[in-house]
Amino acid sequence: MKPEEFHRILEEATLGSHEALGRIFEMYAPMINKHSQIGGKLDEDLKQYILIHIALNISKFHI
Amino acid sequence: MNHQQDYEDELRARFTKWLDIVIYRAKLKYLRKTETKLETVSFEELPESSQPIYEDDLRNIFSSTDFDFEEERLADAFVKLPIKRQQILTMLFVEEKRPEEIAKELNCSAQHVYDQKYQALKKLRIELAKEGDGR
């Protein structure tokens, strides 16, 4: 992905675009999955909690 | 063009860091929430079979733990050290004295204390590793 495309997606995500947010989730899936583990196993509830937390807070990120 | 590129890269790095922190905080919150959800049972509600009633029972439970075992091995290795080194380690780790204070008390240089500490810890590590392999 080109940097300018990332910029556009991030901007849209911070403005509330669900599609852009989905792209961000895809892009950062390895990081999200890594942190969603408890005792070496993926915890789906924790993953959902993290995704919701990101969705609720992404508008606070200043570009 | 280069400045724009730098800005985009910086933005991505900044967002990645921000996201890492957001995820970390979310995980902490989640763990705290689930931790408080854990059911607690009062001691009175425990079935009798789960209650260690006698002191001997408690002793039996705790005497077989790895922790005690490790401690015993460490103690064995410790007594094999020369008296002077035992004394220095005790002063350092039990009495929590500074090497300079110990040097004054033992009438030697601080460097000597450091050397003795290094040698003693090295010896302890070797002893513990040796006994560990033998199991």
N, CA and C atoms of all chains as a GROMACS GRO file, in nm:
protein
  594
    1MET      N    1   0.084  -0.120   0.000
    1MET     CA    2   0.000   0.000   0.000
    1MET      C    3   0.088   0.125   0.000
    2LYS      N    4   0.051   0.220  -0.087
    2LYS     CA    5   0.130   0.344  -0.093
    2LYS      C    6   0.101   0.430   0.029
    3PRO      N    7   0.202   0.505   0.074
    3PRO     CA    8   0.182   0.588   0.194
    3PRO      C    9   0.062   0.682   0.182
    4GLU      N   10   0.045   0.741   0.061
    4GLU     CA   11  -0.068   0.836   0.048
    4GLU      C   12  -0.203   0.766   0.060
    5GLU      N   13  -0.207   0.638   0.018
    5GLU     CA   14  -0.331   0.562   0.032
    5GLU      C   15  -0.360   0.534   0.180
    6PHE      N   16  -0.252   0.502   0.252
    6PHE     CA   17  -0.266   0.479   0.396
    6PHE      C   18  -0.322   0.604   0.464
    7HIS      N   19  -0.264   0.717   0.425
    7HIS     CA   20  -0.309   0.846   0.481
    7HIS      C   21  -0.459   0.865   0.458
    8ARG      N   22  -0.503   0.838   0.334
    8ARG     CA   23  -0.645   0.857   0.300
    8ARG      C   24  -0.734   0.764   0.383
    9ILE      N   25  -0.694   0.637   0.391
    9ILE     CA   26  -0.775   0.539   0.467
    9ILE      C   27  -0.783   0.578   0.614
   10LEU      N   28  -0.669   0.617   0.667
   10LEU     CA   29  -0.666   0.654   0.810
   10LEU      C   30  -0.755   0.776   0.835
   11GLU      N   31  -0.746   0.871   0.744
   11GLU     CA   32  -0.827   0.991   0.758
   11GLU      C   33  -0.976   0.955   0.756
   12GLU      N   34  -1.013   0.868   0.662
   12GLU     CA   35  -1.154   0.828   0.651
   12GLU      C   36  -1.198   0.751   0.777
   13ALA      N   37  -1.107   0.667   0.824
   13ALA     CA   38  -1.141   0.589   0.945
   13ALA      C   39  -1.164   0.680   1.065
   14THR      N   40  -1.080   0.781   1.078
   14THR     CA   41  -1.097   0.873   1.192
   14THR      C   42  -1.226   0.954   1.179
   15LEU      N   43  -1.276   0.968   1.053
   15LEU     CA   44  -1.400   1.043   1.032
   15LEU      C   45  -1.523   0.954   1.041
   16GLY      N   46  -1.501   0.825   1.066
   16GLY     CA   47  -1.614   0.736   1.092
   16GLY      C   48  -1.650   0.639   0.981
   17SER      N   49  -1.567   0.627   0.877
   17SER     CA   50  -1.598   0.532   0.769
   17SER      C   51  -1.575   0.388   0.817
   18HIS      N   52  -1.680   0.308   0.807
   18HIS     CA   53  -1.670   0.168   0.850
   18HIS      C   54  -1.578   0.089   0.758
   19GLU      N   55  -1.585   0.122   0.630
   19GLU     CA   56  -1.503   0.050   0.534
   19GLU      C   57  -1.354   0.075   0.561
   20ALA      N   58  -1.323   0.202   0.583
   20ALA     CA   59  -1.183   0.238   0.611
   20ALA      C   60  -1.135   0.172   0.741
   21LEU      N   61  -1.224   0.168   0.838
   21LEU     CA   62  -1.188   0.105   0.965
   21LEU      C   63  -1.159  -0.044   0.945
   22GLY      N   64  -1.242  -0.106   0.860
   22GLY     CA   65  -1.219  -0.247   0.826
   22GLY      C   66  -1.083  -0.269   0.763
   23ARG      N   67  -1.042  -0.174   0.677
   23ARG     CA   68  -0.910  -0.184   0.614
   23ARG      C   69  -0.799  -0.172   0.719
   24ILE      N   70  -0.820  -0.083   0.812
   24ILE     CA   71  -0.721  -0.066   0.920
   24ILE      C   72  -0.709  -0.196   1.000
   25PHE      N   73  -0.823  -0.256   1.030
   25PHE     CA   74  -0.823  -0.383   1.104
   25PHE      C   75  -0.747  -0.491   1.027
   26GLU      N   76  -0.770  -0.495   0.896
   26GLU     CA   77  -0.700  -0.594   0.812
   26GLU      C   78  -0.550  -0.571   0.816
   27MET      N   79  -0.515  -0.444   0.800
   27MET     CA   80  -0.372  -0.409   0.796
   27MET      C   81  -0.299  -0.445   0.925
   28TYR      N   82  -0.369  -0.421   1.037
   28TYR     CA   83  -0.306  -0.442   1.166
   28TYR      C   84  -0.348  -0.573   1.232
   29ALA      N   85  -0.402  -0.663   1.152
   29ALA     CA   86  -0.449  -0.792   1.206
   29ALA      C   87  -0.340  -0.867   1.284
   30PRO      N   88  -0.218  -0.875   1.233
   30PRO     CA   89  -0.115  -0.948   1.311
   30PRO      C   90  -0.095  -0.890   1.450
   31MET      N   91  -0.091  -0.757   1.458
   31MET     CA   92  -0.070  -0.692   1.588
   31MET      C   93  -0.191  -0.717   1.680
   32ILE      N   94  -0.310  -0.706   1.622
   32ILE     CA   95  -0.432  -0.726   1.701
   32ILE      C   96  -0.441  -0.870   1.750
   33ASN      N   97  -0.412  -0.963   1.660
   33ASN     CA   98  -0.418  -1.105   1.699
   33ASN      C   99  -0.315  -1.138   1.807
   34LYS      N  100  -0.198  -1.078   1.792
   34LYS     CA  101  -0.092  -1.104   1.889
   34LYS      C  102  -0.135  -1.061   2.030
   35HIS      N  103  -0.197  -0.945   2.037
   35HIS     CA  104  -0.241  -0.895   2.168
   35HIS      C  105  -0.370  -0.961   2.216
   36SER      N  106  -0.436  -1.034   2.127
   36SER     CA  107  -0.564  -1.097   2.168
   36SER      C  108  -0.542  -1.235   2.227
   37GLN      N  109  -0.418  -1.267   2.254
   37GLN     CA  110  -0.390  -1.400   2.310
   37GLN      C  111  -0.381  -1.395   2.462
   38ILE      N  112  -0.435  -1.499   2.522
   38ILE     CA  113  -0.418  -1.516   2.668
   38ILE      C  114  -0.364  -1.658   2.688
   39GLY      N  115  -0.251  -1.666   2.750
   39GLY     CA  116  -0.187  -1.796   2.772
   39GLY      C  117  -0.154  -1.866   2.640
   40GLY      N  118  -0.116  -1.785   2.540
   40GLY     CA  119  -0.074  -1.842   2.411
   40GLY      C  120  -0.189  -1.880   2.318
   41LYS      N  121  -0.314  -1.858   2.364
   41LYS     CA  122  -0.430  -1.893   2.279
   41LYS      C  123  -0.511  -1.768   2.247
   42LEU      N  124  -0.561  -1.766   2.124
   42LEU     CA  125  -0.642  -1.651   2.082
   42LEU      C  126  -0.773  -1.649   2.161
   43ASP      N  127  -0.800  -1.535   2.223
   43ASP     CA  128  -0.924  -1.520   2.299
   43ASP      C  129  -1.017  -1.431   2.215
   44GLU      N  130  -1.122  -1.491   2.161
   44GLU     CA  131  -1.212  -1.418   2.070
   44GLU      C  132  -1.280  -1.301   2.139
   45ASP      N  133  -1.318  -1.320   2.266
   45ASP     CA  134  -1.384  -1.211   2.340
   45ASP      C  135  -1.290  -1.092   2.355
   46LEU      N  136  -1.166  -1.123   2.387
   46LEU     CA  137  -1.066  -1.016   2.402
   46LEU      C  138  -1.045  -0.944   2.269
   47LYS      N  139  -1.042  -1.022   2.161
   47LYS     CA  140  -1.022  -0.963   2.029
   47LYS      C  141  -1.138  -0.867   1.997
   48GLN      N  142  -1.258  -0.911   2.023
   48GLN     CA  143  -1.375  -0.825   1.999
   48GLN      C  144  -1.365  -0.698   2.083
   49TYR      N  145  -1.323  -0.715   2.206
   49TYR     CA  146  -1.311  -0.602   2.298
   49TYR      C  147  -1.208  -0.502   2.244
   50ILE      N  148  -1.098  -0.554   2.195
   50ILE     CA  149  -0.993  -0.467   2.140
   50ILE      C  150  -1.044  -0.394   2.016
   51LEU      N  151  -1.113  -0.466   1.927
   51LEU     CA  152  -1.163  -0.405   1.803
   51LEU      C  153  -1.263  -0.292   1.836
   52ILE      N  154  -1.350  -0.319   1.932
   52ILE     CA  155  -1.448  -0.216   1.971
   52ILE      C  156  -1.375  -0.095   2.030
   53HIS      N  157  -1.275  -0.124   2.112
   53HIS     CA  158  -1.196  -0.017   2.174
   53HIS      C  159  -1.129   0.071   2.067
   54ILE      N  160  -1.076   0.007   1.965
   54ILE     CA  161  -1.011   0.083   1.856
   54ILE      C  162  -1.118   0.167   1.784
   55ALA      N  163  -1.230   0.103   1.751
   55ALA     CA  164  -1.336   0.171   1.678
   55ALA      C  165  -1.386   0.295   1.754
   56LEU      N  166  -1.393   0.281   1.886
   56LEU     CA  167  -1.444   0.393   1.968
   56LEU      C  168  -1.341   0.504   1.984
   57ASN      N  169  -1.214   0.469   1.970
   57ASN     CA  170  -1.109   0.567   1.999
   57ASN      C  171  -1.038   0.625   1.877
   58ILE      N  172  -1.060   0.565   1.761
   58ILE     CA  173  -0.981   0.606   1.645
   58ILE      C  174  -1.006   0.754   1.607
   59SER      N  175  -1.124   0.805   1.638
   59SER     CA  176  -1.152   0.945   1.605
   59SER      C  177  -1.064   1.040   1.686
   60LYS      N  178  -1.006   0.989   1.795
   60LYS     CA  179  -0.922   1.074   1.880
   60LYS      C  180  -0.779   1.088   1.827
   61PHE      N  181  -0.748   1.005   1.725
   61PHE     CA  182  -0.611   1.014   1.669
   61PHE      C  183  -0.601   1.136   1.578
   62HIS      N  184  -0.502   1.219   1.607
   62HIS     CA  185  -0.486   1.341   1.528
   62HIS      C  186  -0.387   1.319   1.416
   63ILE      N  187  -0.434   1.342   1.295
   63ILE     CA  188  -0.345   1.324   1.178
   63ILE      C  189  -0.262   1.451   1.159
   64MET      N  190   0.838   1.644  -0.269
   64MET     CA  191   0.795   1.504  -0.281
   64MET      C  192   0.852   1.420  -0.166
   65ASN      N  193   0.982   1.446  -0.137
   65ASN     CA  194   1.048   1.374  -0.030
   65ASN      C  195   0.988   1.406   0.106
   66HIS      N  196   0.955   1.536   0.121
   66HIS     CA  197   0.896   1.579   0.248
   66HIS      C  198   0.762   1.512   0.269
   67GLN      N  199   0.685   1.502   0.160
   67GLN     CA  200   0.553   1.438   0.168
   67GLN      C  201   0.569   1.291   0.209
   68GLN      N  202   0.668   1.227   0.144
   68GLN     CA  203   0.696   1.085   0.174
   68GLN      C  204   0.733   1.068   0.322
   69ASP      N  205   0.820   1.158   0.369
   69ASP     CA  206   0.862   1.153   0.509
   69ASP      C  207   0.743   1.169   0.602
   70TYR      N  208   0.654   1.262   0.565
   70TYR     CA  209   0.537   1.287   0.648
   70TYR      C  210   0.448   1.162   0.656
   71GLU      N  211   0.428   1.098   0.540
   71GLU     CA  212   0.342   0.979   0.536
   71GLU      C  213   0.403   0.867   0.620
   72ASP      N  214   0.535   0.851   0.608
   72ASP     CA  215   0.603   0.747   0.687
   72ASP      C  216   0.591   0.775   0.837
   73GLU      N  217   0.609   0.902   0.869
   73GLU     CA  218   0.603   0.943   1.011
   73GLU      C  219   0.462   0.920   1.064
   74LEU      N  220   0.363   0.948   0.978
   74LEU     CA  221   0.222   0.930   1.018
   74LEU      C  222   0.194   0.784   1.048
   75ARG      N  223   0.242   0.699   0.960
   75ARG     CA  224   0.220   0.555   0.978
   75ARG      C  225   0.286   0.505   1.107
   76ALA      N  226   0.409   0.550   1.129
   76ALA     CA  227   0.482   0.508   1.250
   76ALA      C  228   0.409   0.558   1.374
   77ARG      N  229   0.362   0.683   1.367
   77ARG     CA  230   0.293   0.743   1.481
   77ARG      C  231   0.163   0.668   1.509
   78PHE      N  232   0.091   0.634   1.402
   78PHE     CA  233  -0.036   0.563   1.420
   78PHE      C  234  -0.012   0.423   1.476
   79THR      N  235   0.092   0.357   1.427
   79THR     CA  236   0.123   0.221   1.475
   79THR      C  237   0.151   0.224   1.624
   80LYS      N  238   0.227   0.323   1.666
   80LYS     CA  239   0.260   0.336   1.809
   80LYS      C  240   0.133   0.365   1.890
   81TRP      N  241   0.052   0.456   1.836
   81TRP     CA  242  -0.073   0.493   1.905
   81TRP      C  243  -0.163   0.370   1.920
   82LEU      N  244  -0.172   0.295   1.811
   82LEU     CA  245  -0.258   0.176   1.811
   82LEU      C  246  -0.208   0.072   1.911
   83ASP      N  247  -0.078   0.059   1.916
   83ASP     CA  248  -0.017  -0.036   2.010
   83ASP      C  249  -0.057  -0.001   2.154
   84ILE      N  250  -0.055   0.128   2.185
   84ILE     CA  251  -0.091   0.172   2.320
   84ILE      C  252  -0.240   0.150   2.346
   85VAL      N  253  -0.323   0.182   2.245
   85VAL     CA  254  -0.469   0.164   2.260
   85VAL      C  255  -0.500   0.017   2.285
   86ILE      N  256  -0.437  -0.070   2.208
   86ILE     CA  257  -0.461  -0.215   2.223
   86ILE      C  258  -0.416  -0.261   2.361
   87TYR      N  259  -0.300  -0.214   2.402
   87TYR     CA  260  -0.245  -0.254   2.532
   87TYR      C  261  -0.342  -0.214   2.645
   88ARG      N  262  -0.393  -0.090   2.635
   88ARG     CA  263  -0.485  -0.042   2.740
   88ARG      C  264  -0.614  -0.121   2.738
   89ALA      N  265  -0.662  -0.153   2.617
   89ALA     CA  266  -0.786  -0.231   2.604
   89ALA      C  267  -0.768  -0.367   2.669
   90LYS      N  268  -0.654  -0.427   2.644
   90LYS     CA  269  -0.627  -0.560   2.700
   90LYS      C  270  -0.624  -0.554   2.853
   91LEU      N  271  -0.557  -0.452   2.905
   91LEU     CA  272  -0.550  -0.436   3.051
   91LEU      C  273  -0.690  -0.423   3.111
   92LYS      N  274  -0.772  -0.339   3.046
   92LYS     CA  275  -0.910  -0.317   3.093
   92LYS      C  276  -0.987  -0.448   3.090
   93TYR      N  277  -0.972  -0.520   2.981
   93TYR     CA  278  -1.043  -0.646   2.964
   93TYR      C  279  -1.001  -0.745   3.074
   94LEU      N  280  -0.872  -0.754   3.097
   94LEU     CA  281  -0.822  -0.849   3.197
   94LEU      C  282  -0.871  -0.811   3.337
   95ARG      N  283  -0.875  -0.681   3.365
   95ARG     CA  284  -0.924  -0.637   3.496
   95ARG      C  285  -1.072  -0.672   3.512
   96LYS      N  286  -1.149  -0.650   3.403
   96LYS     CA  287  -1.292  -0.680   3.408
   96LYS      C  288  -1.315  -0.829   3.432
   97THR      N  289  -1.246  -0.912   3.354
   97THR     CA  290  -1.269  -1.056   3.366
   97THR      C  291  -1.218  -1.108   3.500
   98GLU      N  292  -1.114  -1.044   3.551
   98GLU     CA  293  -1.059  -1.085   3.680
   98GLU      C  294  -1.162  -1.065   3.790
   99THR      N  295  -1.233  -0.949   3.786
   99THR     CA  296  -1.331  -0.922   3.891
   99THR      C  297  -1.454  -1.011   3.878
  100LYS      N  298  -1.472  -1.066   3.757
  100LYS     CA  299  -1.588  -1.153   3.737
  100LYS      C  300  -1.567  -1.291   3.799
  101LEU      N  301  -1.443  -1.323   3.831
  101LEU     CA  302  -1.414  -1.455   3.886
  101LEU      C  303  -1.492  -1.477   4.015
  102GLU      N  304  -1.557  -1.589   4.023
  102GLU     CA  305  -1.638  -1.616   4.141
  102GLU      C  306  -1.549  -1.641   4.262
  103THR      N  307  -1.589  -1.586   4.373
  103THR     CA  308  -1.514  -1.614   4.496
  103THR      C  309  -1.605  -1.691   4.592
  104VAL      N  310  -1.544  -1.780   4.663
  104VAL     CA  311  -1.619  -1.862   4.758
  104VAL      C  312  -1.560  -1.839   4.895
  105SER      N  313  -1.645  -1.815   4.991
  105SER     CA  314  -1.593  -1.791   5.125
  105SER      C  315  -1.539  -1.922   5.182
  106PHE      N  316  -1.450  -1.907   5.277
  106PHE     CA  317  -1.386  -2.026   5.335
  106PHE      C  318  -1.489  -2.120   5.398
  107GLU      N  319  -1.593  -2.061   5.458
  107GLU     CA  320  -1.697  -2.141   5.524
  107GLU      C  321  -1.775  -2.226   5.423
  108GLU      N  322  -1.786  -2.172   5.299
  108GLU     CA  323  -1.865  -2.243   5.198
  108GLU      C  324  -1.788  -2.359   5.134
  109LEU      N  325  -1.658  -2.362   5.155
  109LEU     CA  326  -1.577  -2.467   5.095
  109LEU      C  327  -1.616  -2.604   5.150
  110PRO      N  328  -1.622  -2.706   5.063
  110PRO     CA  329  -1.650  -2.838   5.117
  110PRO      C  330  -1.536  -2.882   5.209
  111GLU      N  331  -1.570  -2.961   5.308
  111GLU     CA  332  -1.473  -3.000   5.410
  111GLU      C  333  -1.349  -3.066   5.348
  112SER      N  334  -1.374  -3.141   5.242
  112SER     CA  335  -1.263  -3.213   5.180
  112SER      C  336  -1.158  -3.118   5.121
  113SER      N  337  -1.199  -2.992   5.090
  113SER     CA  338  -1.105  -2.897   5.032
  113SER      C  339  -1.031  -2.816   5.137
  114GLN      N  340  -1.072  -2.832   5.263
  114GLN     CA  341  -1.008  -2.751   5.367
  114GLN      C  342  -0.894  -2.825   5.435
  115PRO      N  343  -0.774  -2.769   5.428
  115PRO     CA  344  -0.666  -2.830   5.505
  115PRO      C  345  -0.685  -2.796   5.653
  116ILE      N  346  -0.727  -2.894   5.730
  116ILE     CA  347  -0.765  -2.865   5.869
  116ILE      C  348  -0.644  -2.869   5.961
  117TYR      N  349  -0.564  -2.972   5.946
  117TYR     CA  350  -0.454  -2.989   6.040
  117TYR      C  351  -0.326  -2.927   5.988
  118GLU      N  352  -0.244  -2.888   6.082
  118GLU     CA  353  -0.117  -2.828   6.048
  118GLU      C  354  -0.033  -2.923   5.962
  119ASP      N  355  -0.042  -3.053   5.996
  119ASP     CA  356   0.035  -3.153   5.921
  119ASP      C  357  -0.005  -3.155   5.775
  120ASP      N  358  -0.137  -3.138   5.750
  120ASP     CA  359  -0.183  -3.134   5.612
  120ASP      C  360  -0.117  -3.020   5.536
  121LEU      N  361  -0.116  -2.906   5.604
  121LEU     CA  362  -0.055  -2.789   5.541
  121LEU      C  363   0.093  -2.816   5.512
  122ARG      N  364   0.158  -2.877   5.610
  122ARG     CA  365   0.301  -2.906   5.594
  122ARG      C  366   0.322  -2.999   5.475
  123ASN      N  367   0.237  -3.098   5.465
  123ASN     CA  368   0.249  -3.193   5.353
  123ASN      C  369   0.230  -3.124   5.219
  124ILE      N  370   0.134  -3.032   5.216
  124ILE     CA  371   0.106  -2.963   5.089
  124ILE      C  372   0.225  -2.878   5.049
  125PHE      N  373   0.277  -2.802   5.146
  125PHE     CA  374   0.382  -2.708   5.111
  125PHE      C  375   0.522  -2.769   5.104
  126SER      N  376   0.540  -2.880   5.171
  126SER     CA  377   0.675  -2.936   5.173
  126SER      C  378   0.716  -2.993   5.038
  127SER      N  379   0.619  -3.026   4.953
  127SER     CA  380   0.655  -3.087   4.825
  127SER      C  381   0.662  -2.987   4.711
  128THR      N  382   0.656  -2.858   4.740
  128THR     CA  383   0.657  -2.761   4.630
  128THR      C  384   0.798  -2.744   4.574
  129ASP      N  385   0.803  -2.705   4.445
  129ASP     CA  386   0.932  -2.684   4.379
  129ASP      C  387   1.012  -2.574   4.448
  130PHE      N  388   0.936  -2.475   4.498
  130PHE     CA  389   1.002  -2.360   4.558
  130PHE      C  390   1.090  -2.404   4.675
  131ASP      N  391   1.034  -2.486   4.761
  131ASP     CA  392   1.111  -2.534   4.875
  131ASP      C  393   1.233  -2.613   4.828
  132PHE      N  394   1.210  -2.691   4.727
  132PHE     CA  395   1.316  -2.775   4.672
  132PHE      C  396   1.431  -2.689   4.621
  133GLU      N  397   1.395  -2.584   4.549
  133GLU     CA  398   1.496  -2.492   4.496
  133GLU      C  399   1.574  -2.428   4.610
  134GLU      N  400   1.498  -2.389   4.713
  134GLU     CA  401   1.560  -2.324   4.828
  134GLU      C  402   1.662  -2.416   4.893
  135GLU      N  403   1.625  -2.543   4.904
  135GLU     CA  404   1.713  -2.638   4.969
  135GLU      C  405   1.841  -2.656   4.888
  136ARG      N  406   1.825  -2.662   4.758
  136ARG     CA  407   1.943  -2.678   4.671
  136ARG      C  408   2.034  -2.557   4.682
  137LEU      N  409   1.970  -2.440   4.688
  137LEU     CA  410   2.047  -2.317   4.700
  137LEU      C  411   2.123  -2.316   4.833
  138ALA      N  412   2.054  -2.358   4.938
  138ALA     CA  413   2.117  -2.361   5.071
  138ALA      C  414   2.237  -2.456   5.070
  139ASP      N  415   2.218  -2.574   5.007
  139ASP     CA  416   2.328  -2.671   4.999
  139ASP      C  417   2.449  -2.613   4.926
  140ALA      N  418   2.419  -2.545   4.815
  140ALA     CA  419   2.528  -2.485   4.736
  140ALA      C  420   2.595  -2.374   4.815
  141PHE      N  421   2.515  -2.302   4.891
  141PHE     CA  422   2.566  -2.189   4.968
  141PHE      C  423   2.667  -2.235   5.074
  142VAL      N  424   2.634  -2.343   5.145
  142VAL     CA  425   2.725  -2.387   5.253
  142VAL      C  426   2.856  -2.443   5.198
  143LYS      N  427   2.858  -2.474   5.068
  143LYS     CA  428   2.984  -2.523   5.008
  143LYS      C  429   3.081  -2.408   4.980
  144LEU      N  430   3.031  -2.285   4.987
  144LEU     CA  431   3.117  -2.170   4.959
  144LEU      C  432   3.211  -2.146   5.077
  145PRO      N  433   3.330  -2.087   5.051
  145PRO     CA  434   3.418  -2.050   5.162
  145PRO      C  435   3.345  -1.953   5.256
  146ILE      N  436   3.380  -1.961   5.386
  146ILE     CA  437   3.311  -1.881   5.489
  146ILE      C  438   3.309  -1.732   5.454
  147LYS      N  439   3.422  -1.683   5.406
  147LYS     CA  440   3.434  -1.540   5.375
  147LYS      C  441   3.332  -1.500   5.269
  148ARG      N  442   3.318  -1.586   5.168
  148ARG     CA  443   3.223  -1.553   5.061
  148ARG      C  444   3.079  -1.562   5.111
  149GLN      N  445   3.053  -1.660   5.197
  149GLN     CA  446   2.919  -1.670   5.256
  149GLN      C  447   2.887  -1.541   5.331
  150GLN      N  448   2.988  -1.497   5.405
  150GLN     CA  449   2.970  -1.377   5.487
  150GLN      C  450   2.941  -1.255   5.397
  151ILE      N  451   3.015  -1.244   5.288
  151ILE     CA  452   2.996  -1.130   5.197
  151ILE      C  453   2.857  -1.135   5.132
  152LEU      N  454   2.814  -1.253   5.088
  152LEU     CA  455   2.682  -1.264   5.026
  152LEU      C  456   2.572  -1.231   5.127
  153THR      N  457   2.590  -1.277   5.250
  153THR     CA  458   2.490  -1.248   5.354
  153THR      C  459   2.480  -1.098   5.378
  154MET      N  460   2.597  -1.035   5.386
  154MET     CA  461   2.597  -0.891   5.410
  154MET      C  462   2.534  -0.814   5.293
  155LEU      N  463   2.558  -0.864   5.173
  155LEU     CA  464   2.505  -0.797   5.054
  155LEU      C  465   2.355  -0.816   5.039
  156PHE      N  466   2.311  -0.943   5.048
  156PHE     CA  467   2.172  -0.973   5.012
  156PHE      C  468   2.076  -0.984   5.130
  157VAL      N  469   2.128  -1.016   5.248
  157VAL     CA  470   2.038  -1.026   5.364
  157VAL      C  471   2.040  -0.895   5.441
  158GLU      N  472   2.161  -0.850   5.472
  158GLU     CA  473   2.171  -0.726   5.550
  158GLU      C  474   2.162  -0.602   5.460
  159GLU      N  475   2.165  -0.628   5.329
  159GLU     CA  476   2.152  -0.520   5.229
  159GLU      C  477   2.252  -0.406   5.250
  160LYS      N  478   2.376  -0.446   5.276
  160LYS     CA  479   2.480  -0.344   5.294
  160LYS      C  480   2.546  -0.315   5.160
  161ARG      N  481   2.600  -0.196   5.149
  161ARG     CA  482   2.670  -0.158   5.026
  161ARG      C  483   2.812  -0.217   5.030
  162PRO      N  484   2.868  -0.249   4.911
  162PRO     CA  485   3.003  -0.308   4.909
  162PRO      C  486   3.107  -0.223   4.982
  163GLU      N  487   3.088  -0.091   4.977
  163GLU     CA  488   3.184  -0.002   5.045
  163GLU      C  489   3.178  -0.022   5.198
  164GLU      N  490   3.056  -0.038   5.249
  164GLU     CA  491   3.039  -0.060   5.393
  164GLU      C  492   3.102  -0.193   5.434
  165ILE      N  493   3.079  -0.293   5.351
  165ILE     CA  494   3.133  -0.426   5.380
  165ILE      C  495   3.286  -0.422   5.379
  166ALA      N  496   3.340  -0.351   5.280
  166ALA     CA  497   3.485  -0.341   5.269
  166ALA      C  498   3.545  -0.281   5.396
  167LYS      N  499   3.477  -0.178   5.448
  167LYS     CA  500   3.523  -0.113   5.570
  167LYS      C  501   3.522  -0.211   5.688
  168GLU      N  502   3.411  -0.285   5.699
  168GLU     CA  503   3.397  -0.379   5.810
  168GLU      C  504   3.497  -0.493   5.804
  169LEU      N  505   3.522  -0.540   5.681
  169LEU     CA  506   3.612  -0.655   5.665
  169LEU      C  507   3.757  -0.613   5.643
  170ASN      N  508   3.777  -0.482   5.643
  170ASN     CA  509   3.911  -0.428   5.625
  170ASN      C  510   3.974  -0.475   5.494
  171CYS      N  511   3.901  -0.458   5.388
  171CYS     CA  512   3.953  -0.489   5.254
  171CYS      C  513   3.901  -0.384   5.157
  172SER      N  514   3.936  -0.398   5.029
  172SER     CA  515   3.891  -0.298   4.932
  172SER      C  516   3.752  -0.334   4.879
  173ALA      N  517   3.681  -0.232   4.830
  173ALA     CA  518   3.548  -0.256   4.774
  173ALA      C  519   3.558  -0.348   4.652
  174GLN      N  520   3.667  -0.332   4.579
  174GLN     CA  521   3.688  -0.416   4.460
  174GLN      C  522   3.696  -0.564   4.499
  175HIS      N  523   3.760  -0.588   4.614
  175HIS     CA  524   3.772  -0.726   4.663
  175HIS      C  525   3.632  -0.782   4.693
  176VAL      N  526   3.546  -0.698   4.749
  176VAL     CA  527   3.409  -0.741   4.778
  176VAL      C  528   3.337  -0.777   4.648
  177TYR      N  529   3.352  -0.690   4.548
  177TYR     CA  530   3.289  -0.716   4.418
  177TYR      C  531   3.340  -0.848   4.360
  178ASP      N  532   3.470  -0.868   4.367
  178ASP     CA  533   3.530  -0.991   4.313
  178ASP      C  534   3.477  -1.115   4.383
  179GLN      N  535   3.470  -1.105   4.516
  179GLN     CA  536   3.422  -1.219   4.595
  179GLN      C  537   3.276  -1.249   4.563
  180LYS      N  538   3.199  -1.143   4.546
  180LYS     CA  539   3.057  -1.160   4.512
  180LYS      C  540   3.045  -1.229   4.376
  181TYR      N  541   3.123  -1.181   4.280
  181TYR     CA  542   3.120  -1.238   4.146
  181TYR      C  543   3.157  -1.387   4.150
  182GLN      N  544   3.265  -1.418   4.220
  182GLN     CA  545   3.311  -1.556   4.228
  182GLN      C  546   3.207  -1.645   4.298
  183ALA      N  547   3.149  -1.590   4.405
  183ALA     CA  548   3.051  -1.669   4.482
  183ALA      C  549   2.927  -1.699   4.397
  184LEU      N  550   2.876  -1.598   4.326
  184LEU     CA  551   2.756  -1.618   4.244
  184LEU      C  552   2.784  -1.716   4.130
  185LYS      N  553   2.906  -1.705   4.076
  185LYS     CA  554   2.946  -1.795   3.968
  185LYS      C  555   2.945  -1.940   4.018
  186LYS      N  556   3.002  -1.957   4.136
  186LYS     CA  557   3.011  -2.091   4.196
  186LYS      C  558   2.870  -2.146   4.224
  187LEU      N  559   2.783  -2.058   4.276
  187LEU     CA  560   2.645  -2.101   4.305
  187LEU      C  561   2.574  -2.145   4.178
  188ARG      N  562   2.593  -2.066   4.071
  188ARG     CA  563   2.528  -2.100   3.943
  188ARG      C  564   2.576  -2.236   3.895
  189ILE      N  565   2.708  -2.259   3.905
  189ILE     CA  566   2.765  -2.387   3.860
  189ILE      C  567   2.707  -2.501   3.942
  190GLU      N  568   2.703  -2.482   4.074
  190GLU     CA  569   2.651  -2.588   4.163
  190GLU      C  570   2.506  -2.620   4.132
  191LEU      N  571   2.424  -2.514   4.112
  191LEU     CA  572   2.282  -2.535   4.086
  191LEU      C  573   2.261  -2.602   3.951
  192ALA      N  574   2.342  -2.562   3.853
  192ALA     CA  575   2.328  -2.622   3.719
  192ALA      C  576   2.369  -2.769   3.724
  193LYS      N  577   2.474  -2.796   3.802
  193LYS     CA  578   2.524  -2.933   3.814
  193LYS      C  579   2.416  -3.023   3.874
  194GLU      N  580   2.356  -2.979   3.982
  194GLU     CA  581   2.253  -3.058   4.048
  194GLU      C  582   2.128  -3.069   3.964
  195GLY      N  583   2.102  -2.962   3.887
  195GLY     CA  584   1.985  -2.962   3.800
  195GLY      C  585   1.998  -3.065   3.691
  196ASP      N  586   2.120  -3.081   3.634
  196ASP     CA  587   2.144  -3.178   3.526
  196ASP      C  588   2.131  -3.321   3.575
  197GLY      N  589   2.168  -3.339   3.701
  197GLY     CA  590   2.169  -3.473   3.757
  197GLY      C  591   2.031  -3.532   3.777
  198ARG      N  592   1.926  -3.449   3.765
  198ARG     CA  593   1.791  -3.497   3.792
  198ARG      C  594   1.728  -3.560   3.669
   0.00000   0.00000   0.00000
